Amino acid sequence: MMKFLLQVITTWPATIGTFYFFSNKTFKPLNHDATVGMIIVTGFLIIFLQIFLVSLYLFVF
């Protein structure tokens, strides 16, 4: 169970990092604020999704 939580905690910063890397390459014409905002929104979506998955996992098992 702790291993699962640890995996969740380590996956989302990696995902945000990946998004940041790709957005820097893809969205160069856009202003920096728009890119940062997009990353933050994506990050929060990922976090909420994983919290939901963890709670689901706890209820099922």
FIKOLZA-1660 file (N, C-alpha, C; in steps of 0.1 Angstrom, whole numbers, plus 5000, padded with zeros to 4 digits):
% residues 61
   i   px   py   pz ch aa at
   1 5008 4988 5000  A  M  N
   1 5000 5000 5000  A  M CA
   1 5009 5013 5000  A  M  C
   2 5019 5013 5009  A  M  N
   2 5028 5024 5009  A  M CA
   2 5036 5026 4996  A  M  C
   3 5039 5014 4990  A  K  N
   3 5046 5014 4978  A  K CA
   3 5038 5021 4967  A  K  C
   4 5025 5018 4967  A  F  N
   4 5015 5024 4958  A  F CA
   4 5015 5039 4959  A  F  C
   5 5014 5043 4972  A  L  N
   5 5013 5058 4975  A  L CA
   5 5026 5065 4970  A  L  C
   6 5037 5058 4973  A  L  N
   6 5050 5063 4969  A  L CA
   6 5051 5065 4954  A  L  C
   7 5046 5055 4947  A  Q  N
   7 5046 5055 4933  A  Q CA
   7 5037 5067 4928  A  Q  C
   8 5026 5070 4934  A  V  N
   8 5017 5081 4930  A  V CA
   8 5024 5094 4933  A  V  C
   9 5031 5095 4944  A  I  N
   9 5038 5107 4948  A  I CA
   9 5049 5110 4938  A  I  C
  10 5056 5100 4933  A  T  N
  10 5067 5102 4924  A  T CA
  10 5063 5104 4910  A  T  C
  11 5051 5099 4906  A  T  N
  11 5047 5100 4892  A  T CA
  11 5043 5114 4888  A  T  C
  12 5035 5121 4897  A  W  N
  12 5030 5133 4892  A  W CA
  12 5040 5145 4890  A  W  C
  13 5051 5146 4898  A  P  N
  13 5061 5156 4895  A  P CA
  13 5068 5153 4882  A  P  C
  14 5070 5140 4879  A  A  N
  14 5076 5136 4867  A  A CA
  14 5067 5140 4855  A  A  C
  15 5054 5138 4856  A  T  N
  15 5044 5141 4846  A  T CA
  15 5044 5156 4843  A  T  C
  16 5044 5164 4854  A  I  N
  16 5045 5179 4853  A  I CA
  16 5058 5183 4846  A  I  C
  17 5069 5177 4850  A  G  N
  17 5082 5180 4844  A  G CA
  17 5081 5177 4829  A  G  C
  18 5075 5166 4825  A  T  N
  18 5074 5163 4811  A  T CA
  18 5066 5173 4803  A  T  C
  19 5055 5177 4809  A  F  N
  19 5046 5187 4803  A  F CA
  19 5053 5200 4802  A  F  C
  20 5061 5204 4812  A  Y  N
  20 5069 5216 4812  A  Y CA
  20 5079 5216 4801  A  Y  C
  21 5086 5205 4799  A  F  N
  21 5096 5203 4789  A  F CA
  21 5090 5204 4775  A  F  C
  22 5078 5197 4773  A  F  N
  22 5072 5198 4760  A  F CA
  22 5066 5211 4757  A  F  C
  23 5060 5217 4767  A  S  N
  23 5053 5230 4765  A  S CA
  23 5064 5241 4761  A  S  C
  24 5076 5240 4767  A  N  N
  24 5087 5249 4764  A  N CA
  24 5090 5248 4749  A  N  C
  25 5090 5236 4744  A  K  N
  25 5094 5233 4730  A  K CA
  25 5082 5237 4721  A  K  C
  26 5070 5234 4725  A  T  N
  26 5059 5236 4716  A  T CA
  26 5053 5250 4716  A  T  C
  27 5052 5256 4728  A  F  N
  27 5045 5269 4729  A  F CA
  27 5054 5281 4730  A  F  C
  28 5066 5280 4723  A  K  N
  28 5075 5292 4723  A  K CA
  28 5068 5305 4718  A  K  C
  29 5060 5305 4708  A  P  N
  29 5053 5317 4704  A  P CA
  29 5044 5324 4714  A  P  C
  30 5038 5315 4723  A  L  N
  30 5029 5320 4733  A  L CA
  30 5038 5327 4744  A  L  C
  31 5031 5336 4752  A  N  N
  31 5038 5342 4763  A  N CA
  31 5040 5332 4774  A  N  C
  32 5050 5335 4783  A  H  N
  32 5054 5326 4793  A  H CA
  32 5043 5323 4803  A  H  C
  33 5035 5333 4806  A  D  N
  33 5024 5332 4816  A  D CA
  33 5014 5321 4812  A  D  C
  34 5010 5321 4799  A  A  N
  34 5000 5312 4794  A  A CA
  34 5005 5297 4796  A  A  C
  35 5018 5296 4793  A  T  N
  35 5025 5282 4794  A  T CA
  35 5024 5278 4809  A  T  C
  36 5029 5287 4818  A  V  N
  36 5029 5283 4832  A  V CA
  36 5015 5280 4837  A  V  C
  37 5005 5288 4833  A  G  N
  37 4992 5286 4837  A  G CA
  37 4987 5272 4833  A  G  C
  38 4990 5268 4820  A  M  N
  38 4986 5256 4815  A  M CA
  38 4992 5244 4823  A  M  C
  39 5005 5246 4826  A  I  N
  39 5012 5236 4834  A  I CA
  39 5006 5234 4848  A  I  C
  40 5003 5245 4854  A  I  N
  40 4997 5245 4867  A  I CA
  40 4983 5237 4867  A  I  C
  41 4975 5241 4857  A  V  N
  41 4962 5235 4855  A  V CA
  41 4963 5220 4853  A  V  C
  42 4972 5216 4844  A  T  N
  42 4974 5202 4841  A  T CA
  42 4979 5195 4853  A  T  C
  43 4988 5201 4861  A  G  N
  43 4994 5195 4873  A  G CA
  43 4983 5192 4883  A  G  C
  44 4974 5202 4885  A  F  N
  44 4963 5200 4894  A  F CA
  44 4953 5189 4890  A  F  C
  45 4951 5189 4877  A  L  N
  45 4942 5178 4872  A  L CA
  45 4948 5164 4874  A  L  C
  46 4961 5163 4872  A  I  N
  46 4968 5151 4875  A  I CA
  46 4967 5147 4889  A  I  C
  47 4969 5157 4898  A  I  N
  47 4969 5154 4912  A  I CA
  47 4955 5150 4917  A  I  C
  48 4945 5157 4912  A  F  N
  48 4931 5153 4916  A  F CA
  48 4928 5139 4911  A  F  C
  49 4932 5136 4899  A  L  N
  49 4929 5123 4893  A  L CA
  49 4936 5112 4901  A  L  C
  50 4948 5115 4906  A  Q  N
  50 4955 5105 4913  A  Q CA
  50 4950 5103 4927  A  Q  C
  51 4946 5114 4933  A  I  N
  51 4939 5114 4946  A  I CA
  51 4926 5105 4946  A  I  C
  52 4919 5108 4935  A  F  N
  52 4907 5100 4932  A  F CA
  52 4910 5085 4931  A  F  C
  53 4920 5082 4923  A  L  N
  53 4924 5068 4921  A  L CA
  53 4929 5062 4934  A  L  C
  54 4936 5069 4942  A  V  N
  54 4940 5064 4955  A  V CA
  54 4929 5061 4964  A  V  C
  55 4919 5070 4965  A  S  N
  55 4907 5068 4973  A  S CA
  55 4899 5056 4968  A  S  C
  56 4898 5055 4955  A  L  N
  56 4891 5044 4949  A  L CA
  56 4898 5031 4953  A  L  C
  57 4911 5031 4952  A  Y  N
  57 4919 5019 4955  A  Y CA
  57 4917 5015 4969  A  Y  C
  58 4917 5025 4978  A  L  N
  58 4915 5022 4993  A  L CA
  58 4901 5016 4995  A  L  C
  59 4891 5021 4988  A  F  N
  59 4877 5016 4990  A  F CA
  59 4875 5002 4985  A  F  C
  60 4882 4999 4973  A  V  N
  60 4880 4986 4967  A  V CA
  60 4888 4976 4974  A  V  C
  61 4900 4979 4978  A  F  N
  61 4908 4968 4984  A  F CA
  61 4909 4970 5000  A  F  C
% end
